[in-house]
Amino acid sequence: MGTFATLFYKAEAEMPDEKMEEFRARIEKLFQMGGMMEMEQVQLCGKEALTIKKASMHDYGMDFYYNYFEDDCWENAGFCSESGNVWSDKIGWREFHQAVVAAYVLESLYIDGPAVVMVNGDLVTARAYIGWINYLFQTEYPQKNNDPWALFEALHDHTNMDLERCDWSEFIQDLYGVIGYFEITAVLKGTAALEKEYDKLAGYESRDEKDGSLNFFDFAKRLKIAVNKFYRENAEDETRQLSLIVEMLRSYYEQDGMALDISKKYEDKDLEAICFFAALTDAPAYVFQVLSEVYDVDFWELWERVKDVAKRKGILYEPEIPQETISVSTMDFFGVTADDLILFWDDDKNVQFSRELKIWFKDLKSRFDILMESGYVVENPLYWVLDLMEYADENYYQIYCFSDFFKETMEHLNDRRFWTLWKIYDEMLHDPVMEEAGSVVFVPEGPEYEHIGLHYYGTPPRRRLKTNWNMIKREERNNKARVTFRRYMALLENRKLRKEIFGF
């Protein structure tokens, strides 16, 4: 049980070697901007604490299990340098999930040919994911698989796929998508069922009028009539009849132009009519589904005889329709505010902090200046810092210091400026208002509450969670205290922003 994601593509499909370096760099940035974090354990002075840092590319690739936006852990995921692929185990259903699926989508964009991300067997149409990718890298990728037939054909013998359950209409973007959807519906449900499906596509009527595909069902109807007429009236046996039709259609698809070579006339006008309406229908899979129904032959056995040459030809001569591209900001993609992006601020205009946050920054600077002038003394700064980290985790849960800032503190352990940053943190952690706000995720203290809440194996922590962390309501997890401490730690980690506020 659980939520799993994977990327499907044909075994022979691959990423061009010349694109791999760019892909590696973009995967690293995507995982970092998606909030993926590595964890490092600190053991000093008899105390233990976890620190976090942005996931980064190593020789082996990337490996992580914590997402900053979700504020939670799942099973490991990352990138394998040896294979050049994204990988993952259970990914949940929130921000961790979104970042991993986006990474698979990015990989699909670099692979030649049909490729699609699947989550628990369901196809991901990728529109929002590609929008975020476009935002991150200033690209203009359209949705991949604009022709759903190509994807369907690649997936049809995938044993773990229930193709009838998939919503293929989600891939429709242009004429390729409309015709591809028609073909998939015909192969899955039969040509008669496709005619009933047509009413569901009323929303595409204006587009059809523009590109001429409104005539598809007229041509499809005439094609079926022509095939049935040939079947009834031709003197050859069924096997020979089918061979003649397949031969003729193969010849049509192999040539460059749309019209069948006029030097090759067919004595049987019904046979020529089949090719004529097949060309107008411009949907090879639909044409062969009609043949499979009339001659009672398995579609895929029949398709195997022409799939290497079968292609839509009329569309090739139509004016190219620009594919729609979208851009989705990190805030919109993850449903966060600019104030949640302190860690990712880089002096750009994409992150505009709220007025309340700017006031908080000023208050922090004022407190910093007062403390710097107060002459307070810290007798054992190393033990004190470790004690604060331990206290934060025990009393507010999963409040992590960032690895780089912790190391920076250790390098400047006698620097009063760093003491002061931790002194501000100390005051906030022990503020009664913060203590009350942070208590909402814990079971109240007292023997009368021992029967409720999350129980632990071995020695329980000083404060017990009310239930599993991922089951606690978001508004309780994001209480005032935890949000404040997470933002403060992000501010200390972001050196550029910290310098803007505190001057160093």
N, C-alpha and C positions, 0 to 999 in steps of 0.2 A: 504494500500500500504506500501511497505517497504521490508526489508530483514529480515527474521526470520529463526532461526535455532532451531532444536529440535532433540532429540534422540529417536529413535524407538526401542523397544524391546517388546517381548511378556509379557503379564501381569504377568505370573507366573515366568518369569526370574527375578533374583535378584543378588545383589552383596553379596558374602559371608561375614558374620559378621567379620571374622578374617582379612579381607582385608580393612575394612573401615578406620581404623586409618592411614594406609599407604596412602590410597587414599586421605584422607583429607589433609595430609601433602603435597602430590604431587600436589593437586589442588591449594593449596596456593602458592607453588613455581611456578607452571606453570603460574598462573595469574600474579604474580609479575614479572617473567622474560618476560612475554608477554606485560609488560608495563601498566598493569591496576593500576589505581590510585584512592584513595579516596580523596575527597576535604574537607577542613576545612575552615570555614570563620573566619577571625580575625576582631574584632571591638574594636578599641582602639583610644583614643584621637580624636574622631570624624571622624576617617577614617575607611574604610572597605577594606579588601583585602582577596583574596583566596590563600590558601596554599595547596600543594598537598603532598601525601605520598604514598608509596607502599601499595596497598590493602592488608589487613591482615585478618586472621581468627578470628572471634569473636564467642561468645556463639551461636549467631543466624546463623552464617555462614559468608558469604562475600557479599558485596553490593557496587557497584561502577558504574560510567558512563563515566569516562575519560580514554583515552588511551594515554600514553606518546609518543609512536612511531607515532601514527596517529596525535597527537597534536590536538585532538578534542574529543567532547562528543557525546555519543549516549544515547539511553534509558538504564535503569538500567539492570545490569546482575550480576551474582554471583553464590553463592553456598548456599544451604539451609541445615543447620545441622539437622533439624528435619526429612526431607525426605531422606537426603544423596544424593541429586541430584543437578546437575548444572542447572541453569535457566537463561533465558534471554528474553528481548523484542526485539525491533529493534536493529540490530547490524551493519548496514551499509555494506560496501563492501571493507574496507581496513584493517588496522592492528587490530582494535577493533574486527572486524569480524573474523580475523584469530585466535586471542587468544581465543575467545569464542568457535569457532568450535573445536579448539584443545582441549579445556577442555571437550567438549562433547565426542570427540574421546577417550580421556583418560578414561572417565567414561565407554565408550563402551568396552574398553579392560578389565575392571574389572568385567563386567557382564557376567555371564555364559550363553552361547547360543548366537544365532544370535542377533546382535545389530548394528544399523547403524545410522549415523548422516544424517539428511536431511536439506537442505537449500531451502526454498520456494518449497518444494516437490521434489527437485532433490537429488538423493543419492550422498553422499560424499565418494569417494573411499578411502580417508584417507592416501594415501601413504606419501605425504609430511608432513602431520600432525604427523603421527607415527614416521617419521624420526626425527622431532624436539623433540618429546617426548623421543625417544631413546637418543638423544643428551643431553637433560636436566638431565635424570636420569640414564644414562649409562646402559640402558637396551637394549634388542635385540628383541623387539616385531616385528613380521611380520605383514603384513596387515591382519586385521580381515576379516572374511567372505571370506576365500579363496575358499569356495564352495558356489557360488552364488545361487545355487538351494535352500539351506537351508534358505537363506535370502528371496528369492522370495516366498517360501512357507509361511514364516512367515508374509509377507507383502500382500499376494494376496487378502485378504479381507479387507484391509485398505481402507476405503472409500475415503480418500483424495489423494490416490496415482494413478498416471497414469503410470502403470508398463511398458506399451509399449514405453513410452517416455524415459525410463531409458536406459543408455548404460551399459548393463550387462557385456559386454566384458572387461570393465575396471577392473573387479574383477578377471580376469583370471591370476593365478600365476603358477599353476601346473595342474596335471591331473584332480584333483577334479574340478578345475575351468573350464577346457575345457568341461568336461562331463556335469557339471552343466549348462554351457552356452548352450550346445546342448539341454538340457531338457527344459530350459526356453523358448528358441526359438520355440521348438516344441509345447509347451503348449500355447504360445501366438499367434503363426502364423500358426501352423499346421506342420505336419511332412514333407509335400511336400516343404513347405517354408524353412524348416531347410536344406534340401538338397541344396537349392540355396544359403543359408547362408554359406555353407562350403567353398566356394571359398574365402570368406572374411577372413577366418582363415588361409590363406596360410602362414602367418607369424609364425604360430606355427608348421610348418611342421617338422622342425628339432627336436623339442621336442616330437612330435608325434612318430617319427621314434624311438626315444629312449625308450619311454614307451609303445609302441605298440598300441596306440589308433588310429593309421592310419587305422585300420581295422573296426573302429566303424561303418562306413557307409555301409560296406559290411554286417556286422552282422545285422544292422538296416533294410537293404533292405530284407534280408532273413527272419527276424522276421515278417515283414509286409506280406510277401508272405505266411508264415506259418499260420498267423492269418486269412488271407483271405481264404486260402484253408480250414481251419477248419470251418470257417463260412459258406462256400458254400456246403461242403460235409458232415458235421456231421448231423445225423438224428434228434438230439434234437432241440427244439425251441431256439430262440435267447437268451431268459432269462436263460434257463438252460445251454446253451453253455457258456455264460459269467460267470455264477456261477462256472462252472467246471474250467475255466481258472483262475479265481480269487482264488479259493480254492487251486489249484495247485501252483500258484505263492506265495500265502501266506505261504504255507508249505515250499517252497524253501527259502523264505526270513527268516523264523523263525529258520531254522537249522544253525549250525555253519559253515559247509563246503560250498564249492562252488557247488559241484555236487548234483543233486537231489538224495535223498535216493534210492539206487539201489534196496532195498527190496520192494519198491513201484513201480511196473511197470504199465504203462498205456496201456490199450488195444488199444487205439487210438494213433497211432504213430504221427499223426499230433499234438495232444495235447502235447505229449512229445517234439516234435520239437519246439513248442512255448517256452517251458521252457528252452530248450537247447540254443536257440538264444537269449532269454531274459538274460540268464546268461552271454553269450558272449558279449552282448551289454553293460551289467553292468550299465544300466541307468534306474532305476525303473520308474521314472516319464515319460520317453520317452515310455517305454513299455505300460504304462497305457494310454498314449495319443493315441497310436496306437489302443488300445482296444476301447477307447472312439469314435474314428473316424469310425472304422469298425462297431461298434454296436450302433452308434448314441446315446451315453450316455454322459452326462455332465462329463467332466474330474474330477472336484472336488468332485462330488458325488461318483465317482468310487474310487478316491484316498482316500476318507474317510474310505474305507473298508480295506485299507492296510497300511496307513501311519504310524501306530504305529510299524510296523515291517519292512517296506520297507527300504532297504539300499543297497548301492553298496558293493559288496563282493569281486570282483576280486582285487580292489585297496587295500583292507585290507591286501592282501598277497604280494603286491609289496614292494620292498625295499623303505623305507621312503625317500622321496625327501626333503632335507633341504629347508625350506622356506627362501626366500631372505629377509634380513633385511637391512635397510639403516639408516644413521644418517645425519641429516640436522642441521647445526649450526643456532644459533639465527640470525646471520648476513644474512645468505642465506635465511632463512625462512621469515624474514621481509624485506629483501632487504635494509639493513642498513650497515653502515661501522663500523669498530672498534671504530672510534672516536665518534660515536653516542652512544656507550655503556659505557661512563664514569660512569654513575650511577651504572652500574652493575659490574664494575671492582672489582676483588677480589684477586689481586696479583697472577693471574693464567696465563697460557700461551695461553689460548684461545682468549684473547683480546690483540692484538698487535697494539698499537697506531701508527699513522702515524708520519713521521719525522716532519711534519708541526705542529702537535699537541704537540709533545715533545718540540719543539722550543717555542711554545706559553706558555707551562707550565714554561719554564725557564724565559721567559719574565715576566710572572706574578710574579714569585718569586723575580726577580730583582726589579720590581715595589713595591712589598710588602716591601722589605728591605729598599728601599729609603724612602718610606712613614713612616715606623716605626722610622726612624732616623730624620724625618723632623720636628717633633714637632708640627704638625697641631693640631687644637683643634675642638672638636665637642661639642657644647653647650647643645643640647637636643638630645641625641642619639636615644631615643625611637621614637620621632616624626620624626626624620630624616630618620630612617629605614623604617617607615610606609610610609613616603612621597616617598621614592625611589620605594617601591613596587607598590604604586599607579601610579607613573609616568611611570614605566615600562609597566604596563598593558594598560594605556591610549595611550602611544606613540608607542608601539610595538606589542601590543595585545597578551593576554594569555601568558605572561612571568611570570611564577609562582615561588615563593620561596618555598622550601620544608619545610613541617611542622616541622620536627625534627631540621633542621638548624635554623629556626626562633625561636623555643623554646630554643635552645642552645644559640642563641644570647641574648634572654631575660634573661637567667640565668647568662650571662657574659656581661652585659650591660656596665660595667665599664672596661672591658678588652680591652686594646688598640689593641690587635691582631684581635679581631672581628671587631672593628671599621675599621681597615685597609682593611679587606676583603670587607666591604661594601663601603669603600672609592674608591677602585678599580672599583667596580660596578658603583658607582656614576660617575666616570670619563668616563667609557665606555658608559653609558646611554646618556651622554651629549656630546659625541664625534660627531662633524658634519658629519664625514664619516658614522657613525652608523645611525645617524638621517636620512640621505639621503637614505641609504640602506633600512631602515625599513619603509620608506614612501610608498613603492610600493604597500602595501596592502590597503592603505587609499585613499579616494577621496582628490584631491588637495584642499587646502583652497581657498576660494574666492566665491563671489556670482554667478559667471558664472558656477560653478560646482554644484549648489544646486539641479539641476534636475537629477543628476546621483548618483549612489551609493545606498547603503542600507539605508533605512529609518527606523526610530525607533518610537515606541509608547512612549508617554510621553517625558521627557527631553532627547534629544539625547546626546551621548557622545561628547567629544571635537573633536574627529576625527572619521569620518564615514568610515566603511569598503566599499570597492568597490562593494562587493556582499556578499552573504552568505559565511561563512568561508570555508565550505567544497567544495565550488565551485571555490575558488581562486586557481590558478595554484600552483602546488607544489613548483616550483622554486621560486615563489614569496613569498609563505608562508615561505619557507626555505631560506630567504634572509640572507645575511651575519650577520646582526645585531641580528636577532632572533636566528639563530644557535649559535652565540657566547654567547649570554646571557643564553640560555638554557644549553649549555655545562658548562658555568661558575657556574650556580646554581647547576648542577649535581655534579661538582667537590667539591663545598662547602658541599653538602649533604653527599658525600661518604667520611666518616671520615678516612678510611684507605688510600685512595688516597690523600686526603687533607694533611694528615700527611707526605706522601711521598714528596709532593710539598712544603708545607708551614711549616712543622715541628710540627704541632699540630692539 
